[in-house]
Amino acid sequence: MKHHSTSNVLVQYLYGETSVLRKLEVENAIQEDQSINRSYETLRKGYKLLPKVSFYPSDDVLDAVVNYSKRPVLNYN
């Protein structure tokens, strides 16, 4: 996996934000390259220590967003 921002790619992989092709590329690199494997394991351990937080907007907030999206668009020329 020849990439300038290997750590960024590994973080994207951890969060499931990579394409299928990139996922396979990262998995191969983790198996083949000890340096990348060590970086991945360090990031994975840190990731596991992070609290798992989910935010869910209230129904009022969702209604406000939907109502806002229905408003006509103002064109400033």
mmCIF file as gemmi writes it, N, C-alpha and C atoms, coordinates in Angstrom:
data_model
loop_
_atom_site.group_PDB
_atom_site.id
_atom_site.type_symbol
_atom_site.label_atom_id
_atom_site.label_alt_id
_atom_site.label_comp_id
_atom_site.label_asym_id
_atom_site.label_entity_id
_atom_site.label_seq_id
_atom_site.pdbx_PDB_ins_code
_atom_site.Cartn_x
_atom_site.Cartn_y
_atom_site.Cartn_z
_atom_site.occupancy
_atom_site.B_iso_or_equiv
_atom_site.pdbx_formal_charge
_atom_site.auth_seq_id
_atom_site.auth_asym_id
_atom_site.pdbx_PDB_model_num
ATOM 1 N N . MET Axp A 1 ? 0.861 -1.177 0 1 0 ? 1 A 1
ATOM 2 C CA . MET Axp A 1 ? 0 0 0 1 0 ? 1 A 1
ATOM 3 C C . MET Axp A 1 ? 0.897 1.227 0 1 0 ? 1 A 1
ATOM 4 N N . LYS Axp A 2 ? 1.189 1.742 -1.144 1 0 ? 2 A 1
ATOM 5 C CA . LYS Axp A 2 ? 2.029 2.925 -1.268 1 0 ? 2 A 1
ATOM 6 C C . LYS Axp A 2 ? 1.127 4.156 -1.231 1 0 ? 2 A 1
ATOM 7 N N . HIS Axp A 3 ? 1.099 4.812 -0.078 1 0 ? 3 A 1
ATOM 8 C CA . HIS Axp A 3 ? 0.228 5.971 0.078 1 0 ? 3 A 1
ATOM 9 C C . HIS Axp A 3 ? 0.868 6.924 1.067 1 0 ? 3 A 1
ATOM 10 N N . HIS Axp A 4 ? 0.849 8.212 0.764 1 0 ? 4 A 1
ATOM 11 C CA . HIS Axp A 4 ? 1.513 9.196 1.609 1 0 ? 4 A 1
ATOM 12 C C . HIS Axp A 4 ? 0.859 9.338 2.981 1 0 ? 4 A 1
ATOM 13 N N . SER Axp A 5 ? -0.437 9.137 3.059 1 0 ? 5 A 1
ATOM 14 C CA . SER Axp A 5 ? -1.129 9.323 4.337 1 0 ? 5 A 1
ATOM 15 C C . SER Axp A 5 ? -1.672 7.991 4.837 1 0 ? 5 A 1
ATOM 16 N N . THR Axp A 6 ? -0.769 7.062 5.081 1 0 ? 6 A 1
ATOM 17 C CA . THR Axp A 6 ? -1.143 5.712 5.512 1 0 ? 6 A 1
ATOM 18 C C . THR Axp A 6 ? -1.997 5.749 6.77 1 0 ? 6 A 1
ATOM 19 N N . SER Axp A 7 ? -1.64 6.587 7.746 1 0 ? 7 A 1
ATOM 20 C CA . SER Axp A 7 ? -2.427 6.666 8.979 1 0 ? 7 A 1
ATOM 21 C C . SER Axp A 7 ? -3.857 7.099 8.698 1 0 ? 7 A 1
ATOM 22 N N . ASN Axp A 8 ? -4.031 8.053 7.802 1 0 ? 8 A 1
ATOM 23 C CA . ASN Axp A 8 ? -5.383 8.505 7.455 1 0 ? 8 A 1
ATOM 24 C C . ASN Axp A 8 ? -6.189 7.368 6.836 1 0 ? 8 A 1
ATOM 25 N N . VAL Axp A 9 ? -5.564 6.612 5.978 1 0 ? 9 A 1
ATOM 26 C CA . VAL Axp A 9 ? -6.243 5.488 5.33 1 0 ? 9 A 1
ATOM 27 C C . VAL Axp A 9 ? -6.597 4.427 6.371 1 0 ? 9 A 1
ATOM 28 N N . LEU Axp A 10 ? -5.697 4.177 7.312 1 0 ? 10 A 1
ATOM 29 C CA . LEU Axp A 10 ? -5.978 3.197 8.358 1 0 ? 10 A 1
ATOM 30 C C . LEU Axp A 10 ? -7.146 3.651 9.237 1 0 ? 10 A 1
ATOM 31 N N . VAL Axp A 11 ? -7.218 4.93 9.537 1 0 ? 11 A 1
ATOM 32 C CA . VAL Axp A 11 ? -8.342 5.451 10.324 1 0 ? 11 A 1
ATOM 33 C C . VAL Axp A 11 ? -9.64 5.299 9.534 1 0 ? 11 A 1
ATOM 34 N N . GLN Axp A 12 ? -9.617 5.616 8.253 1 0 ? 12 A 1
ATOM 35 C CA . GLN Axp A 12 ? -10.809 5.434 7.424 1 0 ? 12 A 1
ATOM 36 C C . GLN Axp A 12 ? -11.22 3.968 7.406 1 0 ? 12 A 1
ATOM 37 N N . TYR Axp A 13 ? -10.267 3.086 7.34 1 0 ? 13 A 1
ATOM 38 C CA . TYR Axp A 13 ? -10.538 1.65 7.365 1 0 ? 13 A 1
ATOM 39 C C . TYR Axp A 13 ? -11.19 1.252 8.686 1 0 ? 13 A 1
ATOM 40 N N . LEU Axp A 14 ? -10.642 1.738 9.803 1 0 ? 14 A 1
ATOM 41 C CA . LEU Axp A 14 ? -11.199 1.417 11.118 1 0 ? 14 A 1
ATOM 42 C C . LEU Axp A 14 ? -12.66 1.845 11.231 1 0 ? 14 A 1
ATOM 43 N N . TYR Axp A 15 ? -12.988 2.983 10.655 1 0 ? 15 A 1
ATOM 44 C CA . TYR Axp A 15 ? -14.349 3.508 10.732 1 0 ? 15 A 1
ATOM 45 C C . TYR Axp A 15 ? -15.246 3.007 9.595 1 0 ? 15 A 1
ATOM 46 N N . GLY Axp A 16 ? -14.728 2.127 8.757 1 0 ? 16 A 1
ATOM 47 C CA . GLY Axp A 16 ? -15.535 1.578 7.667 1 0 ? 16 A 1
ATOM 48 C C . GLY Axp A 16 ? -15.867 2.591 6.593 1 0 ? 16 A 1
ATOM 49 N N . GLU Axp A 17 ? -14.951 3.521 6.36 1 0 ? 17 A 1
ATOM 50 C CA . GLU Axp A 17 ? -15.184 4.595 5.396 1 0 ? 17 A 1
ATOM 51 C C . GLU Axp A 17 ? -14.302 4.472 4.158 1 0 ? 17 A 1
ATOM 52 N N . THR Axp A 18 ? -14.022 3.243 3.76 1 0 ? 18 A 1
ATOM 53 C CA . THR Axp A 18 ? -13.217 3.027 2.561 1 0 ? 18 A 1
ATOM 54 C C . THR Axp A 18 ? -14.032 2.246 1.535 1 0 ? 18 A 1
ATOM 55 N N . SER Axp A 19 ? -13.641 2.377 0.306 1 0 ? 19 A 1
ATOM 56 C CA . SER Axp A 19 ? -14.277 1.59 -0.747 1 0 ? 19 A 1
ATOM 57 C C . SER Axp A 19 ? -13.867 0.127 -0.576 1 0 ? 19 A 1
ATOM 58 N N . VAL Axp A 20 ? -14.566 -0.751 -1.259 1 0 ? 20 A 1
ATOM 59 C CA . VAL Axp A 20 ? -14.249 -2.179 -1.186 1 0 ? 20 A 1
ATOM 60 C C . VAL Axp A 20 ? -12.824 -2.428 -1.67 1 0 ? 20 A 1
ATOM 61 N N . LEU Axp A 21 ? -12.447 -1.778 -2.746 1 0 ? 21 A 1
ATOM 62 C CA . LEU Axp A 21 ? -11.098 -1.948 -3.279 1 0 ? 21 A 1
ATOM 63 C C . LEU Axp A 21 ? -10.046 -1.479 -2.279 1 0 ? 21 A 1
ATOM 64 N N . ARG Axp A 22 ? -10.268 -0.306 -1.68 1 0 ? 22 A 1
ATOM 65 C CA . ARG Axp A 22 ? -9.311 0.217 -0.695 1 0 ? 22 A 1
ATOM 66 C C . ARG Axp A 22 ? -9.268 -0.682 0.535 1 0 ? 22 A 1
ATOM 67 N N . LYS Axp A 23 ? -10.425 -1.216 0.95 1 0 ? 23 A 1
ATOM 68 C CA . LYS Axp A 23 ? -10.484 -2.121 2.095 1 0 ? 23 A 1
ATOM 69 C C . LYS Axp A 23 ? -9.586 -3.338 1.858 1 0 ? 23 A 1
ATOM 70 N N . LEU Axp A 24 ? -9.695 -3.923 0.687 1 0 ? 24 A 1
ATOM 71 C CA . LEU Axp A 24 ? -8.862 -5.083 0.352 1 0 ? 24 A 1
ATOM 72 C C . LEU Axp A 24 ? -7.39 -4.708 0.318 1 0 ? 24 A 1
ATOM 73 N N . GLU Axp A 25 ? -7.1 -3.543 -0.213 1 0 ? 25 A 1
ATOM 74 C CA . GLU Axp A 25 ? -5.723 -3.063 -0.286 1 0 ? 25 A 1
ATOM 75 C C . GLU Axp A 25 ? -5.144 -2.889 1.124 1 0 ? 25 A 1
ATOM 76 N N . VAL Axp A 26 ? -5.928 -2.302 2.02 1 0 ? 26 A 1
ATOM 77 C CA . VAL Axp A 26 ? -5.471 -2.082 3.399 1 0 ? 26 A 1
ATOM 78 C C . VAL Axp A 26 ? -5.268 -3.418 4.109 1 0 ? 26 A 1
ATOM 79 N N . GLU Axp A 27 ? -6.223 -4.322 3.969 1 0 ? 27 A 1
ATOM 80 C CA . GLU Axp A 27 ? -6.099 -5.632 4.618 1 0 ? 27 A 1
ATOM 81 C C . GLU Axp A 27 ? -4.849 -6.37 4.143 1 0 ? 27 A 1
ATOM 82 N N . ASN Axp A 28 ? -4.571 -6.289 2.87 1 0 ? 28 A 1
ATOM 83 C CA . ASN Axp A 28 ? -3.361 -6.913 2.328 1 0 ? 28 A 1
ATOM 84 C C . ASN Axp A 28 ? -2.111 -6.256 2.903 1 0 ? 28 A 1
ATOM 85 N N . ALA Axp A 29 ? -2.114 -4.932 2.96 1 0 ? 29 A 1
ATOM 86 C CA . ALA Axp A 29 ? -0.962 -4.214 3.486 1 0 ? 29 A 1
ATOM 87 C C . ALA Axp A 29 ? -0.725 -4.542 4.959 1 0 ? 29 A 1
ATOM 88 N N . ILE Axp A 30 ? -1.799 -4.674 5.726 1 0 ? 30 A 1
ATOM 89 C CA . ILE Axp A 30 ? -1.669 -5.022 7.143 1 0 ? 30 A 1
ATOM 90 C C . ILE Axp A 30 ? -1.019 -6.39 7.304 1 0 ? 30 A 1
ATOM 91 N N . GLN Axp A 31 ? -1.362 -7.306 6.421 1 0 ? 31 A 1
ATOM 92 C CA . GLN Axp A 31 ? -0.794 -8.659 6.494 1 0 ? 31 A 1
ATOM 93 C C . GLN Axp A 31 ? 0.65 -8.708 6 1 0 ? 31 A 1
ATOM 94 N N . GLU Axp A 32 ? 0.963 -7.919 4.999 1 0 ? 32 A 1
ATOM 95 C CA . GLU Axp A 32 ? 2.263 -8.018 4.331 1 0 ? 32 A 1
ATOM 96 C C . GLU Axp A 32 ? 3.351 -7.107 4.915 1 0 ? 32 A 1
ATOM 97 N N . ASP Axp A 33 ? 2.969 -5.992 5.495 1 0 ? 33 A 1
ATOM 98 C CA . ASP Axp A 33 ? 3.94 -4.989 5.936 1 0 ? 33 A 1
ATOM 99 C C . ASP Axp A 33 ? 3.876 -4.838 7.456 1 0 ? 33 A 1
ATOM 100 N N . GLN Axp A 34 ? 4.956 -5.232 8.143 1 0 ? 34 A 1
ATOM 101 C CA . GLN Axp A 34 ? 4.98 -5.188 9.603 1 0 ? 34 A 1
ATOM 102 C C . GLN Axp A 34 ? 4.83 -3.772 10.151 1 0 ? 34 A 1
ATOM 103 N N . SER Axp A 35 ? 5.377 -2.801 9.459 1 0 ? 35 A 1
ATOM 104 C CA . SER Axp A 35 ? 5.275 -1.414 9.898 1 0 ? 35 A 1
ATOM 105 C C . SER Axp A 35 ? 3.814 -0.95 9.867 1 0 ? 35 A 1
ATOM 106 N N . ILE Axp A 36 ? 3.135 -1.257 8.791 1 0 ? 36 A 1
ATOM 107 C CA . ILE Axp A 36 ? 1.721 -0.899 8.667 1 0 ? 36 A 1
ATOM 108 C C . ILE Axp A 36 ? 0.905 -1.682 9.683 1 0 ? 36 A 1
ATOM 109 N N . ASN Axp A 37 ? 1.266 -2.948 9.908 1 0 ? 37 A 1
ATOM 110 C CA . ASN Axp A 37 ? 0.571 -3.767 10.891 1 0 ? 37 A 1
ATOM 111 C C . ASN Axp A 37 ? 0.686 -3.151 12.285 1 0 ? 37 A 1
ATOM 112 N N . ARG Axp A 38 ? 1.878 -2.707 12.651 1 0 ? 38 A 1
ATOM 113 C CA . ARG Axp A 38 ? 2.077 -2.083 13.966 1 0 ? 38 A 1
ATOM 114 C C . ARG Axp A 38 ? 1.268 -0.789 14.08 1 0 ? 38 A 1
ATOM 115 N N . SER Axp A 39 ? 1.285 0.015 13.021 1 0 ? 39 A 1
ATOM 116 C CA . SER Axp A 39 ? 0.502 1.259 13.029 1 0 ? 39 A 1
ATOM 117 C C . SER Axp A 39 ? -0.982 0.96 13.182 1 0 ? 39 A 1
ATOM 118 N N . TYR Axp A 40 ? -1.442 -0.034 12.442 1 0 ? 40 A 1
ATOM 119 C CA . TYR Axp A 40 ? -2.858 -0.411 12.514 1 0 ? 40 A 1
ATOM 120 C C . TYR Axp A 40 ? -3.225 -0.879 13.919 1 0 ? 40 A 1
ATOM 121 N N . GLU Axp A 41 ? -2.395 -1.734 14.515 1 0 ? 41 A 1
ATOM 122 C CA . GLU Axp A 41 ? -2.685 -2.252 15.854 1 0 ? 41 A 1
ATOM 123 C C . GLU Axp A 41 ? -2.714 -1.126 16.885 1 0 ? 41 A 1
ATOM 124 N N . THR Axp A 42 ? -1.816 -0.168 16.761 1 0 ? 42 A 1
ATOM 125 C CA . THR Axp A 42 ? -1.802 0.978 17.669 1 0 ? 42 A 1
ATOM 126 C C . THR Axp A 42 ? -3.087 1.786 17.525 1 0 ? 42 A 1
ATOM 127 N N . LEU Axp A 43 ? -3.473 2.066 16.283 1 0 ? 43 A 1
ATOM 128 C CA . LEU Axp A 43 ? -4.704 2.82 16.042 1 0 ? 43 A 1
ATOM 129 C C . LEU Axp A 43 ? -5.934 2.044 16.506 1 0 ? 43 A 1
ATOM 130 N N . ARG Axp A 44 ? -5.933 0.737 16.269 1 0 ? 44 A 1
ATOM 131 C CA . ARG Axp A 44 ? -7.081 -0.098 16.655 1 0 ? 44 A 1
ATOM 132 C C . ARG Axp A 44 ? -7.257 -0.116 18.166 1 0 ? 44 A 1
ATOM 133 N N . LYS Axp A 45 ? -6.149 -0.223 18.899 1 0 ? 45 A 1
ATOM 134 C CA . LYS Axp A 45 ? -6.231 -0.21 20.359 1 0 ? 45 A 1
ATOM 135 C C . LYS Axp A 45 ? -6.767 1.129 20.862 1 0 ? 45 A 1
ATOM 136 N N . GLY Axp A 46 ? -6.306 2.211 20.272 1 0 ? 46 A 1
ATOM 137 C CA . GLY Axp A 46 ? -6.816 3.531 20.638 1 0 ? 46 A 1
ATOM 138 C C . GLY Axp A 46 ? -8.291 3.677 20.315 1 0 ? 46 A 1
ATOM 139 N N . TYR Axp A 47 ? -8.682 3.177 19.161 1 0 ? 47 A 1
ATOM 140 C CA . TYR Axp A 47 ? -10.079 3.229 18.731 1 0 ? 47 A 1
ATOM 141 C C . TYR Axp A 47 ? -10.985 2.49 19.722 1 0 ? 47 A 1
ATOM 142 N N . LYS Axp A 48 ? -10.521 1.332 20.192 1 0 ? 48 A 1
ATOM 143 C CA . LYS Axp A 48 ? -11.313 0.543 21.136 1 0 ? 48 A 1
ATOM 144 C C . LYS Axp A 48 ? -11.484 1.255 22.476 1 0 ? 48 A 1
ATOM 145 N N . LEU Axp A 49 ? -10.557 2.142 22.826 1 0 ? 49 A 1
ATOM 146 C CA . LEU Axp A 49 ? -10.64 2.879 24.082 1 0 ? 49 A 1
ATOM 147 C C . LEU Axp A 49 ? -11.586 4.077 24.012 1 0 ? 49 A 1
ATOM 148 N N . LEU Axp A 50 ? -11.892 4.515 22.797 1 0 ? 50 A 1
ATOM 149 C CA . LEU Axp A 50 ? -12.792 5.665 22.652 1 0 ? 50 A 1
ATOM 150 C C . LEU Axp A 50 ? -14.213 5.288 23.066 1 0 ? 50 A 1
ATOM 151 N N . PRO Axp A 51 ? -14.917 6.217 23.703 1 0 ? 51 A 1
ATOM 152 C CA . PRO Axp A 51 ? -16.304 5.92 24.059 1 0 ? 51 A 1
ATOM 153 C C . PRO Axp A 51 ? -17.16 5.818 22.801 1 0 ? 51 A 1
ATOM 154 N N . LYS Axp A 52 ? -18.111 4.93 22.832 1 0 ? 52 A 1
ATOM 155 C CA . LYS Axp A 52 ? -19.021 4.758 21.698 1 0 ? 52 A 1
ATOM 156 C C . LYS Axp A 52 ? -20.236 5.648 21.937 1 0 ? 52 A 1
ATOM 157 N N . VAL Axp A 53 ? -20.302 6.733 21.209 1 0 ? 53 A 1
ATOM 158 C CA . VAL Axp A 53 ? -21.346 7.722 21.406 1 0 ? 53 A 1
ATOM 159 C C . VAL Axp A 53 ? -22.171 7.821 20.133 1 0 ? 53 A 1
ATOM 160 N N . SER Axp A 54 ? -23.461 7.874 20.301 1 0 ? 54 A 1
ATOM 161 C CA . SER Axp A 54 ? -24.372 8.096 19.18 1 0 ? 54 A 1
ATOM 162 C C . SER Axp A 54 ? -25.267 9.273 19.513 1 0 ? 54 A 1
ATOM 163 N N . PHE Axp A 55 ? -25.475 10.122 18.558 1 0 ? 55 A 1
ATOM 164 C CA . PHE Axp A 55 ? -26.336 11.27 18.753 1 0 ? 55 A 1
ATOM 165 C C . PHE Axp A 55 ? -27.564 11.126 17.865 1 0 ? 55 A 1
ATOM 166 N N . TYR Axp A 56 ? -28.707 11.33 18.461 1 0 ? 56 A 1
ATOM 167 C CA . TYR Axp A 56 ? -29.954 11.257 17.728 1 0 ? 56 A 1
ATOM 168 C C . TYR Axp A 56 ? -30.701 12.563 17.924 1 0 ? 56 A 1
ATOM 169 N N . PRO Axp A 57 ? -30.972 13.278 16.836 1 0 ? 57 A 1
ATOM 170 C CA . PRO Axp A 57 ? -31.687 14.547 16.986 1 0 ? 57 A 1
ATOM 171 C C . PRO Axp A 57 ? -33.132 14.302 17.429 1 0 ? 57 A 1
ATOM 172 N N . SER Axp A 58 ? -33.675 15.288 18.129 1 0 ? 58 A 1
ATOM 173 C CA . SER Axp A 58 ? -35.064 15.173 18.582 1 0 ? 58 A 1
ATOM 174 C C . SER Axp A 58 ? -36.001 15.296 17.387 1 0 ? 58 A 1
ATOM 175 N N . ASP Axp A 59 ? -37.251 14.886 17.587 1 0 ? 59 A 1
ATOM 176 C CA . ASP Axp A 59 ? -38.25 15 16.521 1 0 ? 59 A 1
ATOM 177 C C . ASP Axp A 59 ? -38.455 16.448 16.122 1 0 ? 59 A 1
ATOM 178 N N . ASP Axp A 60 ? -38.369 17.37 17.089 1 0 ? 60 A 1
ATOM 179 C CA . ASP Axp A 60 ? -38.527 18.797 16.781 1 0 ? 60 A 1
ATOM 180 C C . ASP Axp A 60 ? -37.436 19.279 15.827 1 0 ? 60 A 1
ATOM 181 N N . VAL Axp A 61 ? -36.222 18.836 16.057 1 0 ? 61 A 1
ATOM 182 C CA . VAL Axp A 61 ? -35.114 19.235 15.182 1 0 ? 61 A 1
ATOM 183 C C . VAL Axp A 61 ? -35.318 18.656 13.785 1 0 ? 61 A 1
ATOM 184 N N . LEU Axp A 62 ? -35.696 17.396 13.699 1 0 ? 62 A 1
ATOM 185 C CA . LEU Axp A 62 ? -35.944 16.779 12.391 1 0 ? 62 A 1
ATOM 186 C C . LEU Axp A 62 ? -37.068 17.499 11.657 1 0 ? 62 A 1
ATOM 187 N N . ASP Axp A 63 ? -38.15 17.825 12.37 1 0 ? 63 A 1
ATOM 188 C CA . ASP Axp A 63 ? -39.269 18.554 11.754 1 0 ? 63 A 1
ATOM 189 C C . ASP Axp A 63 ? -38.808 19.918 11.249 1 0 ? 63 A 1
ATOM 190 N N . ALA Axp A 64 ? -37.978 20.605 12.025 1 0 ? 64 A 1
ATOM 191 C CA . ALA Axp A 64 ? -37.49 21.923 11.618 1 0 ? 64 A 1
ATOM 192 C C . ALA Axp A 64 ? -36.647 21.816 10.352 1 0 ? 64 A 1
ATOM 193 N N . VAL Axp A 65 ? -35.817 20.797 10.254 1 0 ? 65 A 1
ATOM 194 C CA . VAL Axp A 65 ? -34.975 20.607 9.061 1 0 ? 65 A 1
ATOM 195 C C . VAL Axp A 65 ? -35.848 20.317 7.843 1 0 ? 65 A 1
ATOM 196 N N . VAL Axp A 66 ? -36.832 19.444 8.006 1 0 ? 66 A 1
ATOM 197 C CA . VAL Axp A 66 ? -37.72 19.114 6.892 1 0 ? 66 A 1
ATOM 198 C C . VAL Axp A 66 ? -38.501 20.348 6.454 1 0 ? 66 A 1
ATOM 199 N N . ASN Axp A 67 ? -39.036 21.097 7.409 1 0 ? 67 A 1
ATOM 200 C CA . ASN Axp A 67 ? -39.785 22.313 7.065 1 0 ? 67 A 1
ATOM 201 C C . ASN Axp A 67 ? -38.893 23.338 6.38 1 0 ? 67 A 1
ATOM 202 N N . TYR Axp A 68 ? -37.663 23.472 6.844 1 0 ? 68 A 1
ATOM 203 C CA . TYR Axp A 68 ? -36.722 24.397 6.217 1 0 ? 68 A 1
ATOM 204 C C . TYR Axp A 68 ? -36.431 23.984 4.78 1 0 ? 68 A 1
ATOM 205 N N . SER Axp A 69 ? -36.32 22.693 4.553 1 0 ? 69 A 1
ATOM 206 C CA . SER Axp A 69 ? -36.005 22.22 3.2 1 0 ? 69 A 1
ATOM 207 C C . SER Axp A 69 ? -37.161 22.441 2.233 1 0 ? 69 A 1
ATOM 208 N N . LYS Axp A 70 ? -38.357 22.627 2.755 1 0 ? 70 A 1
ATOM 209 C CA . LYS Axp A 70 ? -39.528 22.851 1.906 1 0 ? 70 A 1
ATOM 210 C C . LYS Axp A 70 ? -39.7 24.312 1.537 1 0 ? 70 A 1
ATOM 211 N N . ARG Axp A 71 ? -38.967 25.196 2.185 1 0 ? 71 A 1
ATOM 212 C CA . ARG Axp A 71 ? -39.085 26.628 1.91 1 0 ? 71 A 1
ATOM 213 C C . ARG Axp A 71 ? -38.55 26.95 0.525 1 0 ? 71 A 1
ATOM 214 N N . PRO Axp A 72 ? -39.152 27.938 -0.121 1 0 ? 72 A 1
ATOM 215 C CA . PRO Axp A 72 ? -38.654 28.315 -1.442 1 0 ? 72 A 1
ATOM 216 C C . PRO Axp A 72 ? -37.253 28.914 -1.344 1 0 ? 72 A 1
ATOM 217 N N . VAL Axp A 73 ? -36.491 28.75 -2.396 1 0 ? 73 A 1
ATOM 218 C CA . VAL Axp A 73 ? -35.129 29.239 -2.439 1 0 ? 73 A 1
ATOM 219 C C . VAL Axp A 73 ? -35.138 30.71 -2.868 1 0 ? 73 A 1
ATOM 220 N N . LEU Axp A 74 ? -34.387 31.518 -2.156 1 0 ? 74 A 1
ATOM 221 C CA . LEU Axp A 74 ? -34.258 32.926 -2.535 1 0 ? 74 A 1
ATOM 222 C C . LEU Axp A 74 ? -33.057 33.089 -3.439 1 0 ? 74 A 1
ATOM 223 N N . ASN Axp A 75 ? -33.251 33.75 -4.563 1 0 ? 75 A 1
ATOM 224 C CA . ASN Axp A 75 ? -32.158 33.984 -5.507 1 0 ? 75 A 1
ATOM 225 C C . ASN Axp A 75 ? -31.709 35.424 -5.38 1 0 ? 75 A 1
ATOM 226 N N . TYR Axp A 76 ? -30.464 35.627 -5.023 1 0 ? 76 A 1
ATOM 227 C CA . TYR Axp A 76 ? -29.881 36.954 -4.958 1 0 ? 76 A 1
ATOM 228 C C . TYR Axp A 76 ? -28.997 37.124 -6.171 1 0 ? 76 A 1
ATOM 229 N N . ASN Axp A 77 ? -29.424 37.949 -7.088 1 0 ? 77 A 1
ATOM 230 C CA . ASN Axp A 77 ? -28.653 38.162 -8.312 1 0 ? 77 A 1
ATOM 231 C C . ASN Axp A 77 ? -27.776 39.337 -8.206 1 0 ? 77 A 1
